[in-house]
Amino acid sequence: MEFMSAPWWSALLAIILIDLVLAGDNAIVIALAARNLPKSLQTKAIVWGTVGAIGVRTLMTLIVVWLLKIPGLMLVGGLGLLWIAYRLVADTDTGSEEHGPAASTFWGAMKTIVIADALMGIDNVLGVAGAAHGAMDLVVIGLLISVPIVVFGSTLVLKLVERFPIIIQLGAAVLAYTAASMVTSEPLLAGWFGTREAPEQALRWALAALAIVGVLGAARWATRRPRGTDAA
C-alpha cells in the first residue's frame, strides 16, 4: 500500500475507528485496577499501565498470523477475562492486596492491567492488522494513536468511578460482555454460535446475558458474604 495514498488514508481512518471502539474496555480495566491506589500513584499507574499494555499489543500484532492458528485462543482469553471482571468488582478480602485486580500497590495494578489487556487485545490486534493489510507503518501508527485514547479514557473513567461507584458494576458488565463475545467468536465453537459472517445471534446474546448476570451476581455474593466464613 503506497504511503499517504487514498487507500492508505482510508485504512488509517479504519484503524482509528477500531481504536476508538475497542479502547473503552482497556480504559475500564486500567481505571478499575488503579482505583485503590493512592492519588499520587494513580496517574503513574494509568500512564505506565497503558505503556505496558501497548507493548504487549505490539508483540501480539507482530505474531498475529501465528496467533490465529492457536485453537481455543479466544475461548481461553474470554474465560480469563471473565475471571478478571469478577475480581475487579468483588471484594474477596483475601488479604493479598498486592496481587488482587483492584490492588493497592503500583506493581499489583500493573500486573492486572497488562494481563487483562493481553486477554482483551486479541480483537484489537486482529482488527488493526486486518485494516492495515500488512502495512507495518499503519500498524505502528495505529498503536501510537491508541495510547492517548486509552490514557484519556482511563483518567475519565477513574474520575467517574470516584463520583459514581455504580460505574464499577457497569465496567465489570462491559468486560463480561467482551469476554462472552470472545468466547462466541472461538472457531472451535462455531457449531454452536456460528461464525462472524453467519452468527447465531440468539445464543450469542444469551451467553452475553449469562456472563453479565453471573459476574455481577457472584461478585455481589462474595461482597455480602460474612467475613470470616472461610476461617473455620
C-alpha positions in Angstrom: 0.0 0.0 0.0 1.6 3.3 -1.1 2.4 5.7 1.7 -0.1 8.7 2.0 -2.2 7.4 -0.9 -6.0 7.4 -0.7 -6.2 3.7 0.3 -3.5 4.4 3.0 -5.6 7.2 4.5 -8.8 5.0 4.3 -7.0 2.2 6.1 -5.7 4.7 8.8 -9.3 6.0 9.3 -10.5 2.4 9.8 -7.7 1.8 12.4 -8.6 5.0 14.3 -12.2 3.9 14.4 -11.2 0.5 15.6 -9.1 2.0 18.4 -11.9 4.3 19.5 -14.4 1.5 19.7 -12.2 -1.1 21.4 -10.1 1.2 23.6 -13.1 1.6 26.0 -12.6 -1.9 27.5 -8.9 -1.2 28.1 -9.7 2.2 29.7 -12.2 0.5 32.1 -9.7 -2.2 33.2 -6.9 0.4 33.9 -9.2 2.7 35.8 -10.7 -0.1 37.9 -7.3 -1.7 38.6 -5.9 1.7 39.7 -8.9 2.9 41.7 -7.5 1.8 45.1 -4.0 3.3 44.6 -3.0 6.5 46.4 -3.8 9.6 44.4 -0.1 10.2 43.9 0.2 6.8 42.1 -3.0 6.8 40.0 -1.7 8.9 37.1 1.6 7.0 37.1 -0.3 3.7 37.0 -2.5 4.9 34.1 0.4 6.0 32.1 2.7 3.1 32.7 -0.2 0.6 32.6 -1.0 1.9 29.1 2.6 1.7 28.0 2.8 -1.9 29.2 -0.5 -2.7 27.5 0.6 -1.2 24.2 3.9 -3.1 24.4 2.0 -6.4 24.8 -0.3 -5.4 22.0 2.7 -4.6 19.8 4.2 -8.0 20.3 0.8 -9.7 19.6 0.5 -7.7 16.4 3.9 -8.9 15.2 2.9 -12.5 15.7 -0.8 -12.2 14.8 -0.6 -14.7 11.9 0.8 -17.3 14.3 -1.8 -16.4 17.0 -4.7 -17.1 14.6 -3.5 -20.7 14.3 -3.8 -21.4 18.0 -7.0 -23.5 18.7 -9.0 -22.3 21.6 -7.3 -18.9 21.9 -10.4 -16.8 22.0 -12.1 -19.3 24.4 -9.3 -19.2 26.9 -8.9 -15.4 26.6 -12.7 -15.0 27.2 -12.7 -17.2 30.3 -9.7 -15.4 31.7 -11.3 -12.0 31.1 -14.5 -13.2 32.9 -12.4 -14.0 36.0 -10.7 -10.6 35.9 -14.1 -8.9 35.5 -15.3 -10.7 38.6 -12.2 -9.9 40.7 -12.3 -6.3 39.7 -15.8 -5.8 41.2 -15.8 -8.3 44.0 -14.4 -7.6 47.5 -12.9 -11.1 48.0 -10.9 -9.9 51.1 -8.2 -12.4 50.5 -5.6 -10.3 52.3 -3.4 -10.3 49.2 -3.7 -6.7 48.2 -0.6 -6.7 46.2 -1.8 -9.3 43.7 -5.6 -8.5 43.5 -7.1 -6.9 40.4 -8.0 -3.8 42.4 -4.6 -3.8 44.1 -3.4 -1.1 46.4 0.2 -1.3 45.2 1.6 0.1 42.0 3.0 -3.2 40.7 -0.1 -5.1 41.7 -2.1 -2.8 39.5 0.4 -3.1 36.7 0.2 -6.9 36.6 -3.6 -6.7 36.4 -3.6 -4.1 33.6 -1.0 -6.0 31.4 -2.7 -9.4 31.8 -6.2 -8.1 31.1 -5.0 -6.1 28.1 -3.2 -9.2 26.7 -6.5 -11.1 27.0 -8.7 -8.3 25.6 -6.2 -7.2 23.0 -6.8 -10.1 20.6 -9.8 -8.5 18.9 -8.0 -5.2 18.7 -4.9 -6.7 17.2 -6.8 -8.7 14.6 -8.8 -5.6 13.7 -5.8 -3.3 13.3 -3.8 -5.9 11.4 -6.7 -6.6 9.1 -7.4 -2.9 8.4 -3.6 -2.3 7.8 -3.5 -5.0 5.0 0.1 -5.8 6.0 1.4 -2.2 6.1 3.5 -2.1 9.2 3.7 1.7 9.1 -0.1 1.8 9.6 0.1 -0.8 12.4 2.7 1.3 14.3 0.6 4.5 13.8 -2.5 2.7 15.0 -0.7 1.5 18.1 0.6 5.0 18.8 -2.9 6.5 18.3 -4.3 4.1 20.9 -2.0 5.4 23.6 -3.6 8.9 24.2 -7.1 7.3 23.7 -6.6 4.8 26.5 -4.8 7.3 28.8 -7.6 9.9 28.4 -10.3 7.3 28.7 -8.8 5.7 31.9 -8.5 9.1 33.5 -12.1 10.0 32.7 -13.4 6.6 33.9 -11.4 6.9 37.2 -12.9 10.3 37.9 -16.4 9.0 37.2 -15.8 5.9 39.4 -14.9 8.2 42.3 -18.2 10.2 41.9 -20.4 7.3 40.9 -19.3 3.9 42.4 -22.1 2.2 40.3 -19.7 2.5 37.4 -17.6 -0.3 38.9 -20.5 -2.7 38.3 -21.2 -1.2 34.8 -17.5 -1.6 34.0 -17.5 -5.2 35.1 -20.6 -5.8 32.9 -18.8 -4.4 29.9 -15.8 -6.6 30.5 -18.1 -9.7 31.0 -19.8 -8.8 27.6 -16.4 -8.5 26.0 -15.5 -11.9 27.4 -18.6 -13.5 26.1 -18.0 -12.0 22.7 -14.5 -13.6 22.6 -15.9 -17.0 23.6 -18.6 -16.9 20.9 -16.0 -15.9 18.3 -14.0 -19.0 19.0 -13.8 -21.1 15.8 -14.0 -24.3 17.8 -17.4 -23.3 19.0 -18.7 -22.3 15.6 -21.1 -25.2 15.6 -23.0 -23.6 18.5 -22.5 -19.9 18.0 -22.0 -19.7 14.2 -19.3 -17.6 12.5 -18.7 -13.9 12.3 -20.3 -14.0 8.8 -23.3 -16.1 10.0 -23.7 -15.8 13.8 -26.3 -17.5 15.9 -27.4 -14.2 17.5 -29.9 -15.7 20.0 -27.3 -18.0 21.5 -24.6 -15.2 21.5 -26.9 -12.8 23.3 -27.9 -15.5 25.8 -24.3 -16.2 26.6 -23.6 -12.5 27.0 -26.5 -12.1 29.4 -25.4 -15.1 31.4 -21.9 -13.8 31.6 -23.0 -10.4 32.9 -25.5 -11.8 35.4 -23.0 -14.4 36.5 -20.2 -12.0 37.1 -22.3 -9.4 38.9 -24.2 -12.0 40.9 -21.1 -13.8 42.0 -19.4 -10.5 42.9 -22.4 -9.4 44.9 -22.5 -12.7 46.8 -18.8 -12.5 47.5 -19.2 -8.9 48.8 -22.1 -9.7 51.1 -20.7 -13.0 52.4 -19.9 -12.6 56.1 -16.2 -12.0 56.7 -14.5 -15.0 58.4 -16.8 -17.5 56.7 -13.8 -19.4 55.3 -11.9 -19.3 58.5 -13.4 -22.3 60.1 
